[in-house]
Amino acid sequence: MKSLIKFFSSVKLAIVLLIIITSASILGTLVPQGRSAAEYAARYGQMSDLMIRIEVTRLYQSWWYIGLLLMFSMNTIVCTLMRLPPKLKKAFQPVLEFEQKKLRSLKIKDQLETNETVEHTKERVKTALFSRRYRIKESTKKSYFFIFAQKKRLGIFGSDVVHLGLLIILAGGIISGMAGFRTTLSIKEGQTLPVPNEDFSLRLDKFETEYYANGSVKDWKSTLTVIDNDKEALSKVVEVNHPLTYKGVVFYQSSYGLHWDNPLVEIHVTDKNDASISEYITLKIGDTAVFSNQRLELHAMSFIPDFVLNERNEVVTRSLEPNNPAVFIKVVKERKEIFSGWLFAKYPDFARMHSQKETGLSFNLANFKAGQYSGIQIARDPGVSLIWAGCIFLMLGFFIAFYWIPSEIRVIIEEQKGRTRIILGGSASKKTESFKQEFEKIIEFIRK
Amino acid sequence: MNESMLFLIAFILYILSAFFYFIFLFSKKGSFAKKGYWTIIIALISHTVAMVLRIFESGHAPFTNMYESLSFLSWSAAFAYLFIERKFKIRKAGPYFMVIVIGLMALASSPLMPKEATPLVPALQSYWLWLHVSVTLFGEAFFAIAFVTSIMYLAEKYKEKKGKISPSGLTAEKLDSISYRSVGIGLPIFTLGGLVFGMVWAYKAWGSYWSWDPKEVWSLITWFVFAIYLHTRLVMGWRGKKSAIIAIIGFLAALFTYFGVNYLLSGLHSYT
């Protein structure tokens, strides 16, 4: 145990670990992460098996990378704790004794003599130090009087606060990784879907895409409603950068796509024998429209985005892209079916031939519009509040470490042949230039 | 006066200021360093107006493509130089640092960088675009100062070894300390803009504060390099040459995070 603590208390270990973690991280940016085995085989050939086995292909989630991070945090904890007690002592229980020789060996120092009494001088020095906001501790020795003044004493804890922030962030990361949950729901307009692992559901009321004048996408907006206990609990327009949060679950606009469940089709009807008839009928698949003075009924039966016949002569779709869109319609006149068949948007003549033969009417698939689904990412991340807390400590620690510079001034006041001698010595860990100026101002103040 | 005109004026003025600084370097006449300093201020005004005009024209933050962000990085670098120059009097570093500013401006104006402002894709429509990118680049500008002073440190040491002692006040020791102080300014800013604001925005836009995207990893790598810099320096007492080399590596890592990742690696951050 002791040797383990000794091992982890070494700053050299921290440097070595930082170098290893940095090198490993670089490796992870050079090898594409999380691809398929086939892709690695194509890219790296025989090496790919080994790479997958040592998890270079999912490096940041690999046991050895996480192990390195854990070792590094252990190192940080031990190093910080080992150095803390002496630091606490230095800041809160400073030694109220200092040899004259040591005081004189400091880089920033001065010596004054006055005719005032020791008591008087003591008060004068204290006032000078107070005026520069120094905190004072004093002690009376046999032959002299000692003052210890310190300022911004918490400054020495900057690095500890940074380390604390880092450890909190790491803890948050571990919690996110172990207890976090993330999935994507593809949800259609009007559809209500249960949220996985939660006892409430999500409904998409409306989905729209906004475009810029040049045609590129400006925004995707999903109007979402959370339904909890059969009640509408919360409604919000979710767009990229503007998620919705409900009971610790966050809903993000993440993707979108087309679906062909019940697209809208527009059918153009003309009559060979009567040029006055030219009607555009818009209806959804499954619906029926009445037209031509109530005499004709049109049923839109089904829609295929990419029409093809398979080897068994069945109608199937080759893809979800509208490469060969076709709609199957039925037309009924006075309860008698006068036409049924496929209309192809790309081959209008095909249906016209068929329908004209039977009715004189001609049908054409003029337009169609797919339904859209919205891809909503759902995330529950219990680690995230720790991350923000850690970030605050991290930044606070940086500020303290670099800009809250502690300084100390030690003063010895003694009687010397009827006169009073003051010896001052100061030190600051950083920014010695500005401390020097302050030191001189204090001397000036005492001289006055 | 339109944006590209003002940008060009700023570019010419940066070159002019470098010219003044180089004259100062060889003639040792302080008046030329002063001229260089004021030329940077005028250049910065022109550059600032150019960026403001672009913001009004495009209606969004001026960091959405390589031209815009390079222009902002040059602006930050010039600003950072003025700041450090006022604080630490490092005008001998002026000529070298202005070469970096000019290099960035030249890269921004090269025909390889598309200049037209395109409408923002949905993921970038957020005020976090302003905070994340500007603060990160501003932090990187201070790494650039550390980079230049570190290189100057190494050169100065090399000269000392050959028996030449620099007559001016900018000693190797001072260069070493300015380099450290620049890291002290740059690292907190970089951490806030790059890592903290980056995580907050990623959480809002992508639903995850950390995705091990190459740009994220490289900003972490940059951060690790500076962590090594601080620990070797403050705990193990490394100074001078070793410190300078780590600061140089740190800046190069930051540069790769900013530039290399976009062109050599692909990921979530590929917007242009």
Interface residues (C-beta under 8 A of the other chain):
Chain A: V11 K12 A14 I15 L18 I19 I21 T22 S25 I26 G28 T29 L30 Q33 Y60 S159 G173 S176 R182 Y212 N214 S216 V217 K218 D219 W220 E239 V240 N241 H242 P243 V250 Y252 Q253 S254 Q377 A379 D381 V384 I387 W388 C391 L394 M395 F398 F399 F402
Chain B: T118 P119 V121 P122 A123 Q125 S126 W128 G184 I185 L187 P188 T191 L192 L195 V196 M199 V200 Y203 K204 A205 W206 G207 S208 Y209 W210 W212 P214 V217 W218 L220 I221 F224 V225 A227 I228 H231 T232 L234 V235 M236 V261 L265
